[in-house]
């Protein structure tokens, strides 16, 4: 009846930006700098994170693990700051650019459900022993207050345990706006 997505244990994506060094992974990124000759040039660098794993979801989200999980936009690997437009060329001083990523989640699971022509794409994560919902931009869409989240396939609904033996439901909606931004709304229904 319910399908709980297994914890993330995916072989890292083969990308030029994800480098395997022995049993660890490294992120290589490039960012635009203004050269001394006043022309444009790209600076290549690495994060020196020594990650346990790194992989992409839906060609836009980068999930990394270094003891805990962190989320970043894949576009950050080409010098686009978090929450910035990918259409704006940003220049940096040499060595100035860094990827924004906090390693704060104990577990992360990707949910991809479809209802008719509507898709429900989001992440559920565990932080400080509680589960919550994260949007594709890394924004926390629900408080981290649930003991468990179990998704029901093909309808954007998740059953949550909010107290020991007490259950409710989350209706999770994700929609693309006219300019292709992904927006979310969450409705909670609790059984008292």
C-alpha positions as CSV (number, residue, x, y, z in Angstrom):
1,X,0.0,0.0,0.0
2,X,2.7,2.5,1.0
3,X,6.0,2.8,-0.7
4,X,8.9,4.3,1.3
5,X,11.8,5.3,-0.8
6,X,14.9,3.5,0.2
7,X,17.7,5.6,1.6
8,X,20.0,7.1,-1.0
9,X,22.7,4.6,-2.0
10,X,23.3,5.4,-5.7
11,X,26.5,5.0,-7.7
12,X,28.0,8.4,-8.2
13,X,27.1,10.0,-11.5
14,X,29.9,10.0,-14.1
15,X,30.5,13.7,-14.8
16,X,33.6,15.7,-15.6
17,X,32.8,17.7,-12.4
18,X,32.9,14.7,-10.1
19,X,36.3,13.2,-9.8
20,X,37.1,9.9,-8.0
21,X,40.3,10.0,-6.0
22,X,40.9,6.6,-4.4
23,X,37.7,5.8,-2.4
24,X,36.6,9.5,-2.1
25,X,35.1,12.0,-4.5
26,X,36.0,15.5,-5.4
27,X,34.0,18.3,-7.1
28,X,35.8,20.2,-9.9
29,X,34.2,23.5,-10.7
30,X,35.0,26.3,-13.1
31,X,34.1,30.0,-12.8
32,X,34.5,33.0,-15.0
33,X,37.2,35.5,-14.1
34,X,38.4,38.6,-15.8
35,X,41.9,38.0,-17.0
36,X,44.8,40.5,-16.8
37,X,44.5,41.1,-20.6
38,X,40.9,42.2,-19.9
39,X,39.5,39.2,-21.8
40,X,37.3,36.5,-20.3
41,X,38.8,33.3,-19.0
42,X,37.6,30.4,-16.9
43,X,39.3,29.4,-13.7
44,X,39.1,25.7,-12.8
45,X,39.3,24.6,-9.2
46,X,38.2,21.8,-6.8
47,X,36.4,22.0,-3.5
48,X,38.9,19.6,-1.6
49,X,35.9,18.1,0.2
50,X,36.9,14.4,0.0
51,X,33.3,13.4,-0.3
52,X,31.9,9.9,0.5
53,X,29.6,10.2,-2.5
54,X,28.3,12.7,-5.0
55,X,25.6,12.3,-7.6
56,X,23.0,14.4,-9.5
57,X,19.2,14.2,-9.5
58,X,17.2,15.3,-12.6
59,X,20.3,17.1,-14.1
60,X,19.9,20.0,-11.7
61,X,20.5,19.0,-8.1
62,X,23.8,17.9,-6.7
63,X,23.7,15.6,-3.6
64,X,26.9,15.1,-1.7
65,X,27.8,13.2,1.4
66,X,30.6,14.0,3.8
67,X,29.5,12.3,7.0
68,X,26.2,14.0,6.4
69,X,24.3,15.0,3.2
70,X,24.3,18.4,1.5
71,X,22.4,19.8,-1.4
72,X,23.6,22.2,-4.1
73,X,22.5,23.3,-7.6
74,X,24.5,21.5,-10.3
75,X,24.8,25.0,-11.9
76,X,27.1,26.0,-9.0
77,X,29.8,23.8,-10.6
78,X,29.9,26.3,-13.5
79,X,30.2,29.4,-11.3
80,X,26.5,30.3,-10.9
81,X,25.9,31.3,-7.2
82,X,23.1,29.6,-5.3
83,X,19.7,31.2,-6.0
84,X,21.0,33.1,-8.9
85,X,19.8,33.2,-12.5
86,X,21.7,30.8,-14.8
87,X,21.4,33.4,-17.6
88,X,23.5,36.0,-15.9
89,X,27.3,35.8,-16.5
90,X,29.0,36.4,-13.2
91,X,32.7,37.3,-13.0
92,X,34.9,36.7,-9.9
93,X,38.4,37.5,-8.8
94,X,40.7,34.6,-9.0
95,X,40.1,32.1,-6.2
96,X,37.0,34.0,-4.9
97,X,34.2,31.6,-5.9
98,X,33.1,28.8,-3.6
99,X,30.1,26.4,-3.8
100,X,27.4,27.0,-1.1
101,X,26.6,23.7,0.5
102,X,25.8,22.8,4.1
103,X,26.2,19.1,5.2
104,X,23.2,19.0,7.7
105,X,21.0,16.0,6.6
106,X,21.3,12.5,8.0
107,X,19.4,10.9,5.1
108,X,18.0,12.2,1.8
109,X,15.5,10.5,-0.5
110,X,14.3,11.5,-3.9
111,X,10.6,11.3,-4.7
112,X,9.4,11.3,-8.3
113,X,5.7,10.6,-8.6
114,X,3.4,11.3,-11.5
115,X,-0.4,11.8,-11.6
116,X,-1.7,12.2,-15.1
117,X,0.5,14.8,-16.7
118,X,1.5,16.3,-13.4
119,X,4.9,15.5,-11.8
120,X,5.7,15.6,-8.1
121,X,9.5,16.0,-7.7
122,X,10.9,16.7,-4.2
123,X,13.3,15.4,-1.6
124,X,12.5,14.1,1.8
125,X,15.3,14.3,4.4
126,X,16.1,13.5,7.9
127,X,17.7,16.1,10.2
128,X,18.1,15.8,14.0
129,X,16.1,12.6,14.0
130,X,13.0,14.1,12.3
131,X,11.9,14.0,8.6
132,X,10.8,16.9,6.4
133,X,10.3,17.9,2.8
134,X,12.8,19.8,0.7
135,X,12.1,21.4,-2.7
136,X,14.4,21.1,-5.6
137,X,16.1,24.4,-4.9
138,X,17.1,23.2,-1.5
139,X,14.4,25.2,0.3
140,X,12.9,23.4,3.3
141,X,9.2,23.1,2.4
142,X,8.0,21.6,5.7
143,X,9.3,21.7,9.3
144,X,11.5,18.8,10.3
145,X,9.0,17.4,12.8
146,X,7.8,14.0,11.5
147,X,8.9,10.6,12.8
148,X,8.5,9.1,9.4
149,X,7.3,10.0,5.9
150,X,5.9,7.3,3.6
151,X,5.1,8.3,0.0
152,X,2.1,6.9,-1.9
153,X,3.0,6.4,-5.5
154,X,1.4,8.4,-8.3
155,X,-0.5,11.0,-6.3
156,X,1.7,13.5,-4.4
157,X,0.5,12.4,-1.0
158,X,2.7,11.2,1.8
159,X,1.6,9.6,5.1
160,X,3.4,11.1,8.1
161,X,3.8,9.9,11.6
162,X,3.8,13.1,13.7
163,X,3.6,11.5,17.1
164,X,4.2,7.9,18.2
165,X,1.3,6.0,16.7
166,X,-0.4,9.1,15.4
167,X,-0.6,9.6,11.6
168,X,-1.6,12.3,9.1
169,X,-1.0,13.2,5.5
170,X,0.8,15.7,3.5
171,X,-0.5,16.8,0.1
172,X,2.6,17.9,-1.8
173,X,2.1,19.9,-5.0
174,X,4.9,20.9,-7.3
175,X,4.2,23.0,-10.4
176,X,6.3,24.7,-13.1
177,X,5.6,28.4,-13.6
178,X,5.5,30.0,-17.0
179,X,9.2,30.7,-16.8
180,X,10.0,27.1,-15.8
181,X,10.6,27.8,-12.0
182,X,9.5,24.9,-9.8
183,X,7.1,26.0,-7.1
184,X,5.7,23.9,-4.2
185,X,2.8,24.0,-1.8
186,X,2.1,21.6,1.1
187,X,-1.1,20.9,2.8
188,X,-1.2,19.1,6.2
189,X,-4.0,16.8,7.3
190,X,-3.8,15.4,10.8
191,X,-5.9,12.8,12.5
192,X,-6.6,13.9,16.0
